[in-house]
């Protein structure tokens, strides 16, 4: 653990580590400017933010431990508070004491026996690959291409960490073992239902086919959650801000499970982004105006190139393959002239 000292501060004099912010947070000298800097630090350092939150939780637990147990965990006596007569001495003593508590908290976490999962597995699929996995509890995972995830079944809970890609979950009901999907900015929690979670670089999308799910996200200062019912969906941006669930065409959005991709009056930007999950040679919008065109189409994922072949027939665009690169999409000249006029 990094102790709070002059070496754990950035060029502005503020902490640049979880331990430093932990000590400063409890020093009694946190200004409004510091709070704004802390919010920026959490946003820019998500791993550090999670470490800070763990210190807060473990620190609270460690504060209730008997002194003898604290000394045993530290391997010696609790450090004495320094006697400093300069201005700010009290804040310094508090900061050092908080850093010591954080050290005890981490020691507690290290010494606690880890629960051993009864089942674990890694999931990884290539572009265009689709696979199905049945878990020992009876839950079924339908996995789309370009997906990476980890699964762990424990005595009191079932956990999936979705690093990227898309999984459709049919969760076996078990009220005593909640099923959670951690997709970064959004966490889904259920006990038994059918839902879909997709994690892209900039957002997480959740769709519910049956039952209800709870989606939560955000940092501790703006943490929120929403309850989704069948036929509804929600998109969670990278910030984790939880919005309002809205009706969604779940059947079309999850048609990939049946080997098809369906677009209903979708902007071409969305069509290109979706099809690039399956195409060996990607599409690229070389014309912003073309991206605003609307497309309705349905294609088999067994031959996704069929969409490329048919695109000029369903939208007024031209395709230009680049040597060794993507296929550029532009608005056809006549339509481009009409737009300009």
C-alpha positions, 0 to 999 in steps of 0.5 A: 500500500502507498502511504500518504506522503509528499511522494504520493501527490501530483504536481498540484499538491493533491494526492494521486493514489487511492491511499493518498485520497483516503488519508486526505478525505479524512484529514478534515481539510477537504475543500470544494476544489479538492472535492472537484479534483477528487471527482476528476481523479475517480473518473480518470482512475477507475481502478484507483476509485474502486480501491478507495471504495474498498478502503472506505469499507474495510476501514470502517470494519477495521475501526471496530477491531480490538486493539490487540487484533489490530496489532496482530495484523500490523505485526507490531504496535499501532504507530503513535500519532506524531506531536507536530506543533505547526499549523495543520498538525491535527490534520496531519495526525488524522491523515497518518492515522487514517493511512494506518487504518487503511493498512489494517483494512488491507491486512484484514482483506488479505487475511480473510479466507477467500470463498472457493467457487464451485465452478469457474470458466472463461468465455471467448469467441471470435468475430462471427462465432456464436456459441451456447454454454449451459452452466451447472445450475441449469442457466443457459448462456448464448454467446455472440461473436467477439465476446470475452467473459468470466463465470463463477458459481459460488455457494451464495451467488452466481457471477459473470464478468463481461469484458466485451461482447454480448451474452443472452442469459436464461437464468435458472431461478434461485432466490437464494443465489442472485445472478449478477453480470458486471459489465463495467459501467453497469451491473445487472442483478437477477434471480431468474429471468431471460435478458441480454447484455451487450458491452461496447467500448462506450456503453452497456445495453441491457434488454429484458425478454422475460421477468425483471432485472435490476441495473445499477451503475455510477459512482458512490456520489451519484449511484443509481439503479433502474428496474427493467421489465419484459420488453424494455431496455436501457443503455448505460454510458461509460460514466455509469449514469442510470437513465430511464428504461424504455420499450425496446424491440427485443426480438429484433435486437436478439435475432442473432441467436437465430442466426439473423440480423434485423434492421428496422428503419435503423440509421446506416451508422448503426447498421455499419457498426453492427455488421462490422461485428460479423464481417471479415472486411469491415465497412467504413462510412466515408460520407457523414450524410450517408450515415443518416440514411435509414435502412430496413433489412434482414440477413443471415449471419451465415453469410453476412457479406450478403448485406454488403452485396445488397446495400446499394439496392436498399440505400442510395449509396456506392461502395468502394473497396480499399486495397487491403482495407475497409469498404468505403460507403458514400452517398451516390452522386445524384443524391449527394447533389440533391442534398447539397441543393 
